[in-house]
Amino acid sequence: MTQNFHCGRFVLNAERPLIMGIVNLSDDSFSGDGLYGDTDAAIALGRRLIEEGAHILDIGAESSRPGAIPVPAQQEIDRLLPVIEALHDCGTPLSIDTVKPQVMHAVLAAGVDMINDVTALRAPGALELVAASKAGICLMHMQGNPGTMQDDPHYVDIVTEVAEFLAERVAAAEMAGIALNRIAVDPGFGFGKTLEHNIALLRRLGELVVPGLPLMVGLSRKSMLGLLTGRAATERVYAGVAAQVLAVLRGARIVRVHDVAAIRDALAVLQAVEDY
């Protein structure tokens, strides 16, 4: 079934997997890709990721890694706006990874196409801000907050609990006036989850697929891959490709990645086999 994801100025066909490339302006990155607010480097990286095959750029200026310390909203805004301005006419949707309504207001006014919120628009005023725009939204599951989420995550049945949370947030978004065709959901690999929880989610990912709502996954360079392979974050390209392909086979329609060219090639092979 064709899934059209309405994302600001763009309508994306998510029948085939979409690649979201990561541009990280933060000083505190688990994956070794933080650009420390370097505007020129972020613009260059965004353009390179598009050349490598990214269908969406996800730009962020605050880390959400385990133990991350929040940064002031104005610092986020000051780092994001010059990059948004430079890349606005690149022909690719711009997503902003933020949890703060103040930042959302500023970047939506600057013309971004999507908000990627790891707290699923739970901050006061966030739902209303996004509803008043044409932007797409990704609603993600996280147990706890980045500062404490890995202290002692626990679930009775993680897949059921994640599915229930996402359904509740989708209902809240729809009630606020956000059309379903503007919503994607993300189970939040690594956000308040142990290795066992993450593997259970990946094994049963198909149970989280809701027709018409693109399922997004972020597995790139995650600590679960390091636990499985013993490799440092920057050495997890191959494990990341394997995990992302498994996710796509189980129904993921947006993959959020650092290594765009590698996953593009892997998905090209998968698609050729599927189309044969």
N, C-alpha and C positions, 0 to 999 in steps of 0.2 A: 504494500500500500504506500502510495506516495505521501511523504510527510513534508509539507511546506512550513518552514520555520520563518516567521515574520520577525525580522531583525532590523529595526530602524529603517534605513533607506533600502534595505535588501530583502528579498524573499529567497531563502536558501532551500534547495531540494535536499532533504535529509534521507531520501530513499537509499542513497549510497553514503558511506561514512564521510563525515566532514572532519578536516584536520584543523585544530585550533593551535596556533603557534604562540608560545609564551615569550613575552617581553617583560623582564623583571627589573624595575628601577630601584628596588630596595637595597639597603645596606646589609641585610640579614637574610641570606638565602641558604636553605638546606642543600640546594642542588649545585652550588658553585656558579650560578649564573647571575648573581646580583650585580647591577650596573652602577650602584652608588649614585643615582641621580644624574648620570652622564647622558644628557639629552642627545648629543650627536651619536653616541654608541647605540642608544635605544632606537633612534630613527634608522640607522644603518642596519641594525639587527632586524627590525620590522620589515624593511624592504627585502633583506636576504631571505627571510622566512617565507615571504610571498613568492619569491622566485623559486624557492624549494617546493612550493605546493600548498602553503597554508591557505585555507578557505576563510579563516577568521584570525584576527590578531587579538590576544588577550593581554592587556597592558596593566601592570600593577605597580604600586609604589609602597606597599606595606607587606611585610612578611606575615604569613599565616602558618609558619612551621611550628611544631611543638615547642613551647617555651618562648614563643615570640613576644616581644614587647611592643605594644601599640605605638604608632607615631602620630604626631599632631595632624589633624585634618588639613591644615593649611600647607604643611610640608608635602602631603600627598598631592594636593591640588597644584602646587607650584611645580612639582616634578612632572605631573601628567599633562598639563595643558599645552606646553610647547611641543610635546610629542604628538598629541592629538591633532594640533594645528598642522604639523608637518605631514602627517600621514592621512589626514582627513580625506583627501582626494586620491588615495592610492588604489581605489577600486575594490577594496576588501573591507568587510565589516570590522569595526573597531569595538572590542569589548573591554570594559574596565572592571578589574578585579578589586572590589572594595566592599566594605561593610558599613560605611558611614554615610548617612543621608546628606550631610553637608558636601561631601565629595561627589555623591551621585548628582546632586543639584548642579554643581559646577560643570561636571563632564557632560551631563545631558544637555545643558545650555550650550556647550561647545560642539554638540552634534554627534556624540557617540551613538552606536547602534545597539549596544547590549550592555547589561550590567550582570556581572558574575559575582554573586554574593554568597560567601561560604556560610552565612547565618540565615539564608533563605528569607531575606527581607523582614526580619523580626525586629529591627531597630525602629523606634517610634518615628512614624512619618515616611518610612522607606517604601511601603506598599503604595501610598498615595502619590509619592514622587514618580515612581516608575509608571503607575497607571496613567498619569497625566501626559506621559510621553508616548512615542511609538516604539520605544526600545524593546528588544527581546530581553529575557531574563533567564538566568539559570539559578534554580533553587537547590541548594546543597544540604545534605544531612551532616551535622556535626554534633557529637556528644560532648558537652562542656564548651570550653573556649580554648583558643590556641595556647594560652599560658598554662592550662592544667589538663588539657584533654587526654594526654597520654599517661596521666598519673595512675589511674585504675579504671579503664573502660570496662564496662560489663553489660551484658544483654542476656535475656532469656532466649530469644530467637532473633538474631540480628537482622535477618532478611525481612521478617514480618514487621519488626519495629521500624526499620528504615522505610519500608513501604508505607506504613501507616503515617509516619512523620511527613513524608513527601506528599502523600495524598491530602493531608491536612493543610500543608502550605500551598498546594495548588488550589485547593478550595478557597483559602483565604485570599490568594491573588485574584482568582476569578471573581470573588465577591467584591473586591476592591475595584474591579473594572479592567483587569488585565485579561485579554482574550487568550484562550487556550493555545491558539496558534503562535503566541509570543513566548511560550513557556517551554524551557527544557529543565530536566531534573538530573541531579548528580548524587549518587549514594555516598560520596565523600570518603574514598579510600584513604586511610591513614589519619583521618580526623576523628580522634576518640575511638580508635580501633586497634586491637592487637593483630599480630600476624595471622592468628587463627581466624579472627573476625574477617580480615581482608580476604583470605582464601575462601571462606564460606561465601562472602559476597560475590566473588568472582565465579565460583562454581555455580551459584544460583542466580546469577545476574538476570537471566531471562525472566525470573519471577517479578522483576521490577519494571519490566517494559510495559508501558501504557500506550496503546495505539494513539498516534497523533502527537505524542509528547516525546521529542527526541531525548534519548538517554545519553548523558555526557559522562565520561569517566576521565579521571586524572590519575594515571598510574606512573607517569614518566618520572624516572629517577627516585621513586619513593623508597622509604626505608625498608618496606617489605621485600623489595627486590634485593636490597643489600643483605638482608637476613638470609635470603634464599641462595644468594650467589657468593657472599663474602666480599663483594666489590664496593668500592667507594662510589659516591653519587655520580661523578662524571664518567664512571666506567660501566654504567648500567644500561647502555644503549641497546644491547642485544636482548637483555632481559626485558627491557621496556617494550621492545617490538613484539616479543612473544606475548607479553601480558595484554598489550593493546589489541593484537590480533585475536586472542582468546575472547576479549571483551566484545569485539565486533561480531564474532561468531555467535555470541550470546545475546546480541541485540543492541549494543551500543551504537549510537549514530553520530556522536561527536567525541573525538579523542583529543584531549588537551596535552600537548607534548612539547618538549624542548627540541627534540631531534626530528624535525619535520621531514627532511629528505629520506631518512631511514624508514619512517612509518609510511611515507608516501609510496616507496618502492614495495614494501611488504603488502600494502593494501592493493596495489596494482596487480600483484601476482594473485592475491586472493580473489579479486574481482574477476580476473581473467578465467579462473577456474569456475567461479560461480556462474559466469556468463556463457561458458562453453556449451 
